């Protein structure tokens, strides 16, 4: 089917034209597809100046260049009626930009005014960005 006879035939030319037209339509539609970013959470495992080692890596979906918010848990919150733990109150410390990634850990450079400690949390919120139409 991919021989010269088919390629040079009327059916081959019609197939090629149809494929090129569909490919062009798909390409123009691709810009309208929403971009989904997976939320990631992890912990700071080591602090060396402005360099952080995080306990999340490729297996968590993190990539070089990802920006994460560094947070510190300020206090726990308990529902007074049920006694259940609610999400803790957190304080943002700054931003970490991922510079290297391995399977189970990543390194990042930190920018912010607070001092990061081992055990602080890092988080990338799940977002769905729909490009303007």
The first five atom37 places (N, CA, C, CB, O) and aatype in JSON, in Angstrom:
{
  "aatype": [20, 20, 20, 20, 20, 20, 20, 20, 20, 20, 20, 20, 20, 20, 20, 20, 20, 20, 20, 20, 20, 20, 20, 20, 20, 20, 20, 20, 20, 20, 20, 20, 20, 20, 20, 20, 20, 20, 20, 20, 20, 20, 20, 20, 20, 20, 20, 20, 20, 20, 20, 20, 20, 20, 20, 20, 20, 20, 20, 20, 20, 20, 20, 20, 20, 20, 20, 20, 20, 20, 20, 20, 20, 20, 20, 20, 20, 20, 20, 20, 20, 20, 20, 20, 20, 20, 20, 20, 20, 20, 20, 20, 20, 20, 20, 20, 20, 20, 20, 20, 20, 20, 20, 20, 20, 20, 20, 20, 20, 20, 20, 20, 20, 20, 20, 20, 20, 20, 20, 20, 20, 20, 20, 20, 20, 20, 20, 20, 20, 20, 20, 20, 20],
  "atom_mask": [
    [1, 1, 1, 1, 1],
    [1, 1, 1, 1, 1],
    [1, 1, 1, 1, 1],
    [1, 1, 1, 1, 1],
    [1, 1, 1, 1, 1],
    [1, 1, 1, 1, 1],
    [1, 1, 1, 1, 1],
    [1, 1, 1, 1, 1],
    [1, 1, 1, 1, 1],
    [1, 1, 1, 1, 1],
    [1, 1, 1, 1, 1],
    [1, 1, 1, 1, 1],
    [1, 1, 1, 1, 1],
    [1, 1, 1, 1, 1],
    [1, 1, 1, 1, 1],
    [1, 1, 1, 1, 1],
    [1, 1, 1, 1, 1],
    [1, 1, 1, 1, 1],
    [1, 1, 1, 1, 1],
    [1, 1, 1, 1, 1],
    [1, 1, 1, 1, 1],
    [1, 1, 1, 1, 1],
    [1, 1, 1, 1, 1],
    [1, 1, 1, 1, 1],
    [1, 1, 1, 1, 1],
    [1, 1, 1, 1, 1],
    [1, 1, 1, 1, 1],
    [1, 1, 1, 1, 1],
    [1, 1, 1, 1, 1],
    [1, 1, 1, 1, 1],
    [1, 1, 1, 1, 1],
    [1, 1, 1, 1, 1],
    [1, 1, 1, 1, 1],
    [1, 1, 1, 1, 1],
    [1, 1, 1, 1, 1],
    [1, 1, 1, 1, 1],
    [1, 1, 1, 1, 1],
    [1, 1, 1, 1, 1],
    [1, 1, 1, 1, 1],
    [1, 1, 1, 1, 1],
    [1, 1, 1, 1, 1],
    [1, 1, 1, 1, 1],
    [1, 1, 1, 1, 1],
    [1, 1, 1, 1, 1],
    [1, 1, 1, 1, 1],
    [1, 1, 1, 1, 1],
    [1, 1, 1, 1, 1],
    [1, 1, 1, 1, 1],
    [1, 1, 1, 1, 1],
    [1, 1, 1, 1, 1],
    [1, 1, 1, 1, 1],
    [1, 1, 1, 1, 1],
    [1, 1, 1, 1, 1],
    [1, 1, 1, 1, 1],
    [1, 1, 1, 1, 1],
    [1, 1, 1, 1, 1],
    [1, 1, 1, 1, 1],
    [1, 1, 1, 1, 1],
    [1, 1, 1, 1, 1],
    [1, 1, 1, 1, 1],
    [1, 1, 1, 1, 1],
    [1, 1, 1, 1, 1],
    [1, 1, 1, 1, 1],
    [1, 1, 1, 1, 1],
    [1, 1, 1, 1, 1],
    [1, 1, 1, 1, 1],
    [1, 1, 1, 1, 1],
    [1, 1, 1, 1, 1],
    [1, 1, 1, 1, 1],
    [1, 1, 1, 1, 1],
    [1, 1, 1, 1, 1],
    [1, 1, 1, 1, 1],
    [1, 1, 1, 1, 1],
    [1, 1, 1, 1, 1],
    [1, 1, 1, 1, 1],
    [1, 1, 1, 1, 1],
    [1, 1, 1, 1, 1],
    [1, 1, 1, 1, 1],
    [1, 1, 1, 1, 1],
    [1, 1, 1, 1, 1],
    [1, 1, 1, 1, 1],
    [1, 1, 1, 1, 1],
    [1, 1, 1, 1, 1],
    [1, 1, 1, 1, 1],
    [1, 1, 1, 1, 1],
    [1, 1, 1, 1, 1],
    [1, 1, 1, 1, 1],
    [1, 1, 1, 1, 1],
    [1, 1, 1, 1, 1],
    [1, 1, 1, 1, 1],
    [1, 1, 1, 1, 1],
    [1, 1, 1, 1, 1],
    [1, 1, 1, 1, 1],
    [1, 1, 1, 1, 1],
    [1, 1, 1, 1, 1],
    [1, 1, 1, 1, 1],
    [1, 1, 1, 1, 1],
    [1, 1, 1, 1, 1],
    [1, 1, 1, 1, 1],
    [1, 1, 1, 1, 1],
    [1, 1, 1, 1, 1],
    [1, 1, 1, 1, 1],
    [1, 1, 1, 1, 1],
    [1, 1, 1, 1, 1],
    [1, 1, 1, 1, 1],
    [1, 1, 1, 1, 1],
    [1, 1, 1, 1, 1],
    [1, 1, 1, 1, 1],
    [1, 1, 1, 1, 1],
    [1, 1, 1, 1, 1],
    [1, 1, 1, 1, 1],
    [1, 1, 1, 1, 1],
    [1, 1, 1, 1, 1],
    [1, 1, 1, 1, 1],
    [1, 1, 1, 1, 1],
    [1, 1, 1, 1, 1],
    [1, 1, 1, 1, 1],
    [1, 1, 1, 1, 1],
    [1, 1, 1, 1, 1],
    [1, 1, 1, 1, 1],
    [1, 1, 1, 1, 1],
    [1, 1, 1, 1, 1],
    [1, 1, 1, 1, 1],
    [1, 1, 1, 1, 1],
    [1, 1, 1, 1, 1],
    [1, 1, 1, 1, 1],
    [1, 1, 1, 1, 1],
    [1, 1, 1, 1, 1],
    [1, 1, 1, 1, 1],
    [1, 1, 1, 1, 1],
    [1, 1, 1, 1, 1],
    [1, 1, 1, 1, 1],
    [1, 1, 1, 1, 1]
  ],
  "atom_positions": [
    [[0.82, -1.19, 0.0], [0.0, 0.0, 0.0], [0.86, 1.26, 0.0], [-0.93, 0.0, 1.19], [0.42, 2.31, -0.46]],
    [[2.08, 1.16, 0.51], [2.96, 2.32, 0.53], [3.91, 2.33, -0.66], [3.74, 2.36, 1.82], [4.82, 3.15, -0.72]],
    [[3.71, 1.42, -1.6], [4.56, 1.38, -2.78], [4.33, 2.59, -3.67], [4.31, 0.1, -3.56], [3.38, 3.35, -3.48]],
    [[5.21, 2.76, -4.64], [5.12, 3.91, -5.54], [3.83, 3.95, -6.33], [6.28, 3.89, -6.51], [3.31, 5.02, -6.63]],
    [[3.29, 2.76, -6.66], [2.04, 2.73, -7.43], [0.91, 3.42, -6.67], [1.65, 1.27, -7.76], [0.16, 4.21, -7.24]],
    [[0.8, 3.11, -5.36], [-0.28, 3.72, -4.57], [-0.01, 5.21, -4.35], [-0.42, 3.01, -3.21], [-0.9, 6.04, -4.52]],
    [[1.23, 5.54, -3.99], [1.58, 6.93, -3.71], [1.3, 7.81, -4.92], [3.05, 7.04, -3.29], [0.82, 8.93, -4.78]],
    [[1.61, 7.3, -6.11], [1.43, 8.09, -7.33], [0.02, 8.0, -7.9], [2.41, 7.64, -8.37], [-0.29, 8.69, -8.86]],
    [[-0.84, 7.17, -7.32], [-2.19, 7.0, -7.85], [-3.11, 8.13, -7.39], [-2.76, 5.65, -7.42], [-2.77, 8.9, -6.5]],
    [[-4.27, 8.21, -8.01], [-5.28, 9.21, -7.65], [-5.76, 8.99, -6.22], [-6.46, 9.16, -8.62], [-5.97, 9.95, -5.48]],
    [[-5.92, 7.73, -5.83], [-6.35, 7.4, -4.46], [-5.26, 7.81, -3.46], [-6.66, 5.89, -4.33], [-5.58, 8.34, -2.39]],
    [[-4.01, 7.57, -3.78], [-2.91, 7.97, -2.91], [-2.86, 9.47, -2.73], [-1.58, 7.47, -3.49], [-2.66, 9.96, -1.61]],
    [[-3.04, 10.22, -3.81], [-3.03, 11.69, -3.72], [-4.22, 12.19, -2.9], [-3.07, 12.32, -5.14], [-4.06, 13.11, -2.1]],
    [[-5.39, 11.61, -3.09], [-6.57, 12.01, -2.34], [-6.38, 11.7, -0.85], [-7.83, 11.28, -2.88], [-6.75, 12.5, 0.01]],
    [[-5.79, 10.53, -0.54], [-5.53, 10.17, 0.86], [-4.56, 11.17, 1.49], [-4.96, 8.73, 0.96], [-4.78, 11.64, 2.61]],
    [[-3.49, 11.49, 0.78], [-2.5, 12.44, 1.3], [-3.13, 13.8, 1.55], [-1.32, 12.58, 0.32], [-2.88, 14.41, 2.59]],
    [[-3.95, 14.28, 0.63], [-4.62, 15.58, 0.8], [-5.57, 15.57, 2.0], [-5.4, 15.96, -0.47], [-5.63, 16.53, 2.76]],
    [[-6.32, 14.46, 2.16], [-7.25, 14.35, 3.28], [-6.49, 14.34, 4.61], [-8.13, 13.07, 3.14], [-6.9, 14.99, 5.57]],
    [[-5.39, 13.61, 4.67], [-4.6, 13.54, 5.89], [-4.02, 14.91, 6.23], [-3.48, 12.49, 5.75], [-4.04, 15.32, 7.39]],
    [[-3.5, 15.62, 5.24], [-2.94, 16.95, 5.49], [-4.01, 17.92, 5.98], [-2.29, 17.5, 4.22], [-3.75, 18.75, 6.85]],
    [[-5.22, 17.82, 5.43], [-6.31, 18.7, 5.85], [-6.72, 18.4, 7.3], [-7.53, 18.54, 4.91], [-6.9, 19.33, 8.09]],
    [[-6.87, 17.13, 7.64], [-7.24, 16.75, 9.0], [-6.14, 17.14, 9.98], [-7.52, 15.24, 9.09], [-6.43, 17.62, 11.08]],
    [[-4.89, 16.94, 9.61], [-3.77, 17.31, 10.48], [-3.77, 18.81, 10.75], [-2.43, 16.89, 9.85], [-3.52, 19.23, 11.88]],
    [[-4.06, 19.61, 9.73], [-4.13, 21.06, 9.91], [-5.25, 21.46, 10.85], [-4.32, 21.75, 8.57], [-5.09, 22.35, 11.69]],
    [[-6.41, 20.8, 10.72], [-7.53, 21.09, 11.6], [-7.22, 20.7, 13.04], [-8.79, 20.36, 11.12], [-7.53, 21.46, 13.97]],
    [[-6.62, 19.55, 13.24], [-6.25, 19.11, 14.59], [-5.22, 20.06, 15.2], [-5.69, 17.68, 14.56], [-5.29, 20.38, 16.39]],
    [[-4.27, 20.5, 14.39], [-3.24, 21.41, 14.88], [-3.84, 22.73, 15.34], [-2.2, 21.65, 13.79], [-3.44, 23.26, 16.37]],
    [[-4.79, 23.27, 14.59], [-5.41, 24.54, 14.98], [-6.32, 24.37, 16.21], [-6.22, 25.12, 13.82], [-6.49, 25.31, 16.98]],
    [[-6.88, 23.18, 16.39], [-7.75, 22.91, 17.53], [-6.94, 22.7, 18.82], [-8.62, 21.69, 17.26], [-7.45, 22.92, 19.91]],
    [[-5.69, 22.26, 18.68], [-4.86, 21.94, 19.85], [-4.7, 23.14, 20.78], [-3.49, 21.46, 19.4], [-4.61, 22.95, 21.99]],
    [[-4.67, 24.34, 20.26], [-4.51, 25.54, 21.08], [-5.71, 25.77, 22.0], [-4.32, 26.76, 20.19], [-5.58, 26.47, 23.01]],
    [[-6.85, 25.2, 21.68], [-8.07, 25.4, 22.48], [-8.24, 24.35, 23.58], [-9.28, 25.38, 21.57], [-9.17, 24.45, 24.38]],
    [[-7.37, 23.37, 23.63], [-7.47, 22.31, 24.64], [-6.91, 22.85, 25.96], [-6.7, 21.03, 24.2], [-5.8, 23.36, 25.99]],
    [[-7.68, 22.73, 27.05], [-7.2, 23.23, 28.35], [-5.94, 22.49, 28.8], [-8.29, 23.09, 29.4], [-5.78, 21.3, 28.53]],
    [[-5.07, 23.21, 29.47], [-3.85, 22.63, 30.02], [-4.13, 22.28, 31.47], [-2.64, 23.62, 29.9], [-4.58, 23.12, 32.25]],
    [[-3.86, 21.04, 31.83], [-4.1, 20.58, 33.19], [-2.77, 20.39, 33.9], [-4.92, 19.26, 33.2], [-1.88, 19.7, 33.39]],
    [[-2.64, 21.0, 35.05], [-1.43, 20.86, 35.86], [-1.79, 20.06, 37.11], [-0.83, 22.25, 36.24], [-2.72, 20.4, 37.83]],
    [[-1.05, 19.01, 37.35], [-1.34, 18.13, 38.47], [-0.79, 18.75, 39.76], [-0.74, 16.73, 38.25], [0.36, 19.18, 39.81]],
    [[-1.63, 18.78, 40.79], [-1.18, 19.3, 42.08], [-0.22, 18.32, 42.74], [-2.38, 19.57, 43.0], [-0.47, 17.11, 42.76]],
    [[0.87, 18.84, 43.26], [1.86, 18.0, 43.93], [2.1, 18.54, 45.32], [3.18, 17.95, 43.14], [2.05, 19.74, 45.56]],
    [[2.36, 17.64, 46.24], [2.71, 18.04, 47.6], [3.87, 17.2, 48.06], [1.52, 17.9, 48.56], [3.97, 16.01, 47.75]],
    [[4.76, 17.83, 48.82], [5.89, 17.12, 49.37], [6.46, 17.89, 50.55], [6.97, 16.9, 48.31], [5.86, 18.85, 51.04]],
    [[7.62, 17.44, 51.0], [8.27, 18.05, 52.15], [9.7, 18.44, 51.79], [8.26, 17.1, 53.36], [10.32, 17.86, 50.9]],
    [[10.2, 19.43, 52.51], [11.6, 19.81, 52.39], [12.4, 18.8, 53.2], [11.85, 21.29, 52.88], [12.18, 18.65, 54.4]],
    [[13.34, 18.11, 52.55], [14.14, 17.09, 53.22], [15.48, 17.64, 53.69], [14.36, 15.91, 52.29], [16.06, 17.14, 54.65]],
    [[15.98, 18.68, 53.0], [17.27, 19.27, 53.38], [17.31, 20.72, 52.91], [18.45, 18.46, 52.77], [16.75, 21.07, 51.87]],
    [[17.97, 21.55, 53.7], [18.15, 22.96, 53.37], [19.65, 23.27, 53.39], [17.36, 23.89, 54.36], [20.32, 23.0, 54.38]],
    [[20.15, 23.82, 52.3], [21.56, 24.24, 52.22], [21.57, 25.63, 51.58], [22.44, 23.21, 51.39], [21.66, 25.76, 50.36]],
    [[21.48, 26.65, 52.41], [21.38, 28.02, 51.89], [20.04, 28.19, 51.2], [22.55, 28.33, 50.92], [18.99, 27.99, 51.8]],
    [[20.09, 28.57, 49.91], [18.86, 28.72, 49.13], [18.53, 27.47, 48.31], [18.98, 29.91, 48.2], [17.6, 27.48, 47.51]],
    [[19.29, 26.41, 48.52], [19.05, 25.15, 47.8], [18.27, 24.2, 48.7], [20.4, 24.5, 47.35], [18.64, 23.96, 49.85]],
    [[17.18, 23.66, 48.16], [16.33, 22.75, 48.91], [16.34, 21.38, 48.25], [14.87, 23.29, 49.01], [16.36, 21.28, 47.02]],
    [[16.34, 20.33, 49.06], [16.11, 18.98, 48.56], [14.69, 18.62, 48.98], [17.18, 17.95, 49.12], [14.33, 18.73, 50.15]],
    [[13.9, 18.17, 48.01], [12.49, 17.84, 48.24], [12.29, 16.34, 48.16], [11.57, 18.56, 47.22], [13.03, 15.65, 47.45]],
    [[11.31, 15.82, 48.88], [11.07, 14.38, 48.88], [10.09, 13.94, 47.79], [10.54, 13.94, 50.24], [9.46, 12.9, 47.91]],
    [[9.97, 14.72, 46.73], [9.15, 14.34, 45.57], [10.04, 14.43, 44.33], [7.87, 15.27, 45.43], [10.92, 15.29, 44.24]],
    [[9.79, 13.54, 43.37], [10.61, 13.51, 42.17], [9.8, 13.16, 40.94], [11.74, 12.52, 42.33], [8.6, 13.42, 40.88]],
    [[10.47, 12.57, 39.95], [9.82, 12.23, 38.67], [8.57, 11.37, 38.88], [10.81, 11.48, 37.76], [7.57, 11.55, 38.19]],
    [[8.64, 10.46, 39.83], [7.5, 9.57, 40.09], [6.27, 10.36, 40.53], [7.86, 8.53, 41.16], [5.14, 9.88, 40.4]],
    [[6.47, 11.56, 41.06], [5.35, 12.41, 41.48], [4.9, 13.34, 40.37], [5.75, 13.23, 42.7], [3.9, 14.05, 40.51]],
    [[5.63, 13.33, 39.25], [5.26, 14.17, 38.12], [5.95, 15.52, 38.08], [3.8, 14.38, 38.13], [5.61, 16.36, 37.25]],
    [[6.9, 15.74, 38.96], [7.59, 17.03, 39.02], [8.62, 17.12, 37.9], [8.26, 17.22, 40.41], [9.23, 16.12, 37.52]],
    [[8.82, 18.34, 37.37], [9.75, 18.56, 36.27], [10.64, 19.76, 36.57], [8.99, 18.75, 34.95], [10.27, 20.63, 37.36]],
    [[11.8, 19.81, 35.93], [12.68, 20.97, 36.05], [11.92, 22.2, 35.56], [14.01, 20.77, 35.22], [11.27, 22.17, 34.52]],
    [[12.01, 23.27, 36.33], [11.31, 24.51, 35.99], [9.99, 24.69, 36.71], [11.07, 24.56, 34.53], [9.45, 25.8, 36.75]],
    [[9.45, 23.6, 37.3], [8.19, 23.72, 38.05], [8.39, 24.68, 39.22], [7.71, 22.33, 38.56], [9.45, 24.71, 39.85]],
    [[7.37, 25.46, 39.5], [7.4, 26.4, 40.62], [6.46, 25.87, 41.7], [7.0, 27.85, 40.17], [5.3, 25.54, 41.43]],
    [[6.97, 25.81, 42.92], [6.21, 25.3, 44.06], [6.17, 26.36, 45.15], [6.82, 23.98, 44.6], [7.13, 27.12, 45.32]],
    [[5.07, 26.41, 45.88], [4.97, 27.29, 47.03], [5.5, 26.54, 48.25], [3.51, 27.77, 47.26], [5.15, 25.38, 48.47]],
    [[6.35, 27.2, 49.02], [6.87, 26.61, 50.25], [6.01, 27.12, 51.4], [8.41, 26.97, 50.47], [5.84, 28.33, 51.56]],
    [[5.48, 26.2, 52.2], [4.53, 26.54, 53.28], [5.0, 25.96, 54.6], [3.13, 26.02, 52.94], [5.68, 24.93, 54.64]],
    [[4.64, 26.62, 55.67], [4.91, 26.1, 57.01], [3.57, 25.95, 57.74], [5.89, 27.03, 57.8], [2.75, 26.86, 57.75]],
    [[3.38, 24.78, 58.33], [2.18, 24.53, 59.13], [2.31, 25.33, 60.42], [1.99, 23.0, 59.42], [3.23, 25.11, 61.21]],
    [[1.38, 26.26, 60.63], [1.43, 27.14, 61.8], [0.72, 26.49, 62.98], [0.78, 28.5, 61.48], [1.22, 26.52, 64.11]],
    [[-0.44, 25.9, 62.73], [-1.16, 25.23, 63.81], [-2.21, 24.29, 63.23], [-1.83, 26.27, 64.75], [-2.67, 24.45, 62.1]],
    [[-2.56, 23.31, 64.02], [-3.6, 22.36, 63.65], [-4.96, 22.96, 63.98], [-3.41, 20.99, 64.37], [-5.08, 23.8, 64.87]],
    [[-5.96, 22.52, 63.26], [-7.33, 22.99, 63.5], [-8.21, 21.75, 63.7], [-7.85, 23.89, 62.31], [-8.15, 20.79, 62.93]],
    [[-9.03, 21.81, 64.73], [-9.95, 20.72, 65.03], [-11.38, 21.25, 65.04], [-9.6, 20.04, 66.39], [-11.65, 22.31, 65.61]],
    [[-12.28, 20.51, 64.42], [-13.68, 20.88, 64.42], [-14.21, 20.72, 65.84], [-14.5, 20.01, 63.4], [-14.16, 19.61, 66.37]],
    [[-14.72, 21.79, 66.47], [-15.17, 21.69, 67.86], [-16.39, 20.79, 68.04], [-15.49, 23.07, 68.39], [-16.63, 20.27, 69.13]],
    [[-17.15, 20.61, 66.98], [-18.35, 19.8, 67.1], [-18.06, 18.31, 66.94], [-19.38, 20.23, 66.06], [-18.56, 17.48, 67.7]],
    [[-17.24, 17.96, 65.94], [-16.99, 16.54, 65.66], [-15.65, 16.05, 66.21], [-17.04, 16.31, 64.17], [-15.45, 14.84, 66.35]],
    [[-14.75, 16.96, 66.51], [-13.43, 16.57, 66.98], [-12.49, 16.14, 65.85], [-13.56, 15.46, 67.96], [-11.35, 15.75, 66.1]],
    [[-12.98, 16.2, 64.61], [-12.15, 15.8, 63.47], [-11.11, 16.88, 63.15], [-13.03, 15.53, 62.24], [-11.35, 18.07, 63.31]],
    [[-9.96, 16.39, 62.68], [-8.92, 17.34, 62.25], [-9.33, 17.97, 60.93], [-7.55, 16.62, 62.12], [-9.79, 17.29, 60.02]],
    [[-9.15, 19.26, 60.85], [-9.39, 20.01, 59.63], [-8.03, 20.36, 59.03], [-10.24, 21.3, 59.9], [-7.01, 20.19, 59.69]],
    [[-8.01, 20.85, 57.79], [-6.71, 21.24, 57.22], [-6.02, 22.27, 58.11], [-6.89, 21.8, 55.8], [-6.67, 23.18, 58.63]],
    [[-4.7, 22.12, 58.29], [-3.97, 23.03, 59.18], [-3.88, 24.44, 58.6], [-2.57, 22.5, 59.46], [-4.03, 24.64, 57.4]],
    [[-3.63, 25.4, 59.47], [-3.37, 26.77, 59.04], [-1.91, 26.8, 58.6], [-3.66, 27.83, 60.18], [-1.02, 26.39, 59.35]],
    [[-1.67, 27.29, 57.38], [-0.31, 27.34, 56.85], [0.08, 28.77, 56.51], [-0.19, 26.45, 55.6], [-0.77, 29.63, 56.24]],
    [[1.37, 29.01, 56.54], [1.92, 30.33, 56.23], [2.84, 30.17, 55.03], [2.68, 30.95, 57.47], [3.77, 29.36, 55.08]],
    [[2.62, 30.93, 53.93], [3.52, 30.84, 52.78], [4.87, 31.47, 53.12], [2.9, 31.54, 51.55], [4.93, 32.55, 53.71]],
    [[5.95, 30.79, 52.75], [7.3, 31.26, 53.04], [7.99, 31.84, 51.8], [8.14, 30.12, 53.6], [8.84, 32.71, 51.91]],
    [[7.61, 31.35, 50.64], [8.23, 31.8, 49.4], [8.0, 30.79, 48.3], [9.74, 32.02, 49.6], [7.07, 29.98, 48.36]],
    [[8.86, 30.84, 47.28], [8.69, 29.99, 46.11], [9.96, 29.2, 45.84], [8.33, 30.83, 44.88], [11.07, 29.7, 46.0]],
    [[9.78, 27.94, 45.45], [10.91, 27.09, 45.07], [10.78, 26.76, 43.59], [10.95, 25.78, 45.93], [9.71, 26.37, 43.13]],
    [[11.87, 26.92, 42.85], [11.91, 26.57, 41.44], [12.77, 25.32, 41.28], [12.46, 27.75, 40.58], [13.94, 25.31, 41.67]],
    [[12.19, 24.28, 40.72], [12.87, 22.99, 40.59], [14.02, 23.12, 39.59], [11.88, 21.88, 40.15], [13.84, 23.59, 38.46]],
    [[15.22, 22.68, 40.02], [16.42, 22.78, 39.19], [16.93, 21.42, 38.71], [17.51, 23.49, 39.94], [17.53, 21.33, 37.65]],
    [[16.7, 20.37, 39.49], [17.12, 19.01, 39.13], [16.07, 18.02, 39.63], [18.53, 18.67, 39.72], [15.44, 18.25, 40.67]],
    [[15.89, 16.94, 38.89], [14.89, 15.94, 39.28], [15.45, 14.53, 39.14], [13.6, 16.1, 38.43], [16.04, 14.2, 38.11]],
    [[15.28, 13.72, 40.16], [15.57, 12.29, 40.13], [14.24, 11.56, 40.34], [16.65, 11.87, 41.24], [13.2, 12.2, 40.49]],
    [[14.27, 10.24, 40.34], [13.02, 9.49, 40.48], [12.27, 9.82, 41.77], [13.31, 8.01, 40.45], [11.06, 10.03, 41.74]],
    [[12.98, 9.88, 42.9], [12.32, 10.02, 44.19], [12.57, 11.34, 44.9], [12.75, 8.92, 45.08], [12.03, 11.56, 45.99]],
    [[13.37, 12.23, 44.33], [13.64, 13.52, 44.97], [13.95, 14.56, 43.92], [14.8, 13.4, 45.98], [14.21, 14.24, 42.75]],
    [[13.93, 15.81, 44.35], [14.26, 16.93, 43.46], [15.02, 17.98, 44.25], [12.98, 17.54, 42.82], [14.92, 18.03, 45.48]],
    [[15.76, 18.8, 43.55], [16.38, 19.95, 44.18], [15.75, 21.2, 43.59], [17.93, 19.94, 43.99], [15.33, 21.21, 42.43]],
    [[15.71, 22.24, 44.4], [15.06, 23.47, 43.98], [15.8, 24.66, 44.58], [13.57, 23.49, 44.38], [16.43, 24.54, 45.63]],
    [[15.7, 25.79, 43.92], [16.26, 27.02, 44.5], [15.1, 27.8, 45.11], [17.03, 27.88, 43.42], [14.03, 27.92, 44.51]],
    [[15.34, 28.32, 46.31], [14.3, 29.01, 47.07], [14.47, 30.51, 46.95], [14.32, 28.59, 48.54], [15.59, 31.03, 47.0]],
    [[13.35, 31.21, 46.79], [13.36, 32.67, 46.86], [12.21, 33.09, 47.77], [13.23, 33.32, 45.43], [11.06, 32.72, 47.56]],
    [[12.56, 33.87, 48.76], [11.58, 34.35, 49.72], [12.3, 34.97, 50.89], [10.66, 33.2, 50.19], [13.52, 34.87, 51.01]],
    [[11.53, 35.62, 51.77], [12.14, 36.34, 52.89], [12.26, 35.48, 54.14], [11.35, 37.58, 53.21], [13.04, 35.81, 55.04]],
    [[11.52, 34.39, 54.23], [11.55, 33.54, 55.43], [12.66, 32.51, 55.32], [10.18, 32.85, 55.64], [13.19, 32.26, 54.23]],
    [[13.0, 31.91, 56.44], [14.01, 30.85, 56.46], [13.31, 29.5, 56.41], [14.91, 30.95, 57.73], [12.47, 29.2, 57.26]],
    [[13.65, 28.7, 55.42], [13.03, 27.39, 55.24], [13.67, 26.39, 56.2], [13.17, 26.9, 53.77], [14.86, 26.46, 56.48]],
    [[12.84, 25.44, 56.69], [13.32, 24.41, 57.61], [12.95, 23.04, 57.06], [12.73, 24.6, 59.02], [12.0, 22.9, 56.29]],
    [[13.72, 22.03, 57.46], [13.37, 20.65, 57.12], [11.98, 20.38, 57.66], [14.42, 19.63, 57.69], [11.68, 20.72, 58.81]],
    [[11.13, 19.77, 56.86], [9.76, 19.47, 57.28], [8.74, 20.47, 56.76], [9.68, 19.42, 58.77], [7.54, 20.19, 56.81]],
    [[9.19, 21.63, 56.25], [8.24, 22.56, 55.63], [7.65, 21.89, 54.4], [8.93, 23.92, 55.26], [8.27, 21.02, 53.79]],
    [[6.45, 22.3, 54.04], [5.74, 21.69, 52.92], [5.98, 22.45, 51.63], [4.24, 21.63, 53.22], [6.21, 23.66, 51.65]],
    [[5.92, 21.74, 50.51], [5.94, 22.36, 49.18], [4.68, 21.89, 48.47], [7.24, 21.98, 48.37], [4.25, 20.75, 48.6]],
    [[4.12, 22.79, 47.71], [2.85, 22.47, 47.07], [2.7, 23.22, 45.76], [1.68, 22.8, 47.98], [3.03, 24.4, 45.66]],
    [[2.19, 22.52, 44.75], [1.81, 23.12, 43.49], [0.32, 22.86, 43.35], [2.64, 22.53, 42.26], [-0.11, 21.71, 43.26]],
    [[-0.46, 23.9, 43.33], [-1.92, 23.75, 43.27], [-2.34, 23.22, 41.9], [-2.62, 25.1, 43.56], [-1.74, 23.56, 40.88]],
    [[-3.37, 22.37, 41.9], [-3.92, 21.87, 40.64], [-4.68, 23.01, 39.98], [-4.86, 20.64, 40.87], [-5.56, 23.62, 40.59]],
    [[-4.33, 23.28, 38.74], [-5.0, 24.36, 38.02], [-5.37, 23.87, 36.64], [-4.12, 25.62, 37.94], [-4.71, 22.99, 36.08]],
    [[-6.38, 24.44, 36.11], [-6.77, 24.19, 34.73], [-6.81, 25.52, 34.02], [-8.14, 23.45, 34.63], [-7.72, 26.32, 34.24]],
    [[-5.84, 25.74, 33.17], [-5.75, 27.01, 32.47], [-6.34, 26.84, 31.09], [-4.3, 27.52, 32.39], [-5.85, 26.02, 30.3]],
    [[-7.36, 27.58, 30.78], [-7.97, 27.54, 29.45], [-7.48, 28.75, 28.68], [-9.54, 27.51, 29.54], [-7.73, 29.89, 29.07]],
    [[-6.77, 28.5, 27.58], [-6.24, 29.62, 26.83], [-7.35, 30.5, 26.27], [-5.36, 29.11, 25.7], [-8.44, 29.99, 25.97]],
    [[-7.11, 31.8, 26.13], [-8.13, 32.68, 25.58], [-8.49, 32.28, 24.16], [-7.66, 34.13, 25.61], [-7.64, 31.82, 23.39]],
    [[-9.76, 32.45, 23.82], [-10.2, 32.07, 22.48], [-10.39, 33.27, 21.61], [-11.49, 31.27, 22.54], [-10.76, 33.14, 20.44]]
  ]
}
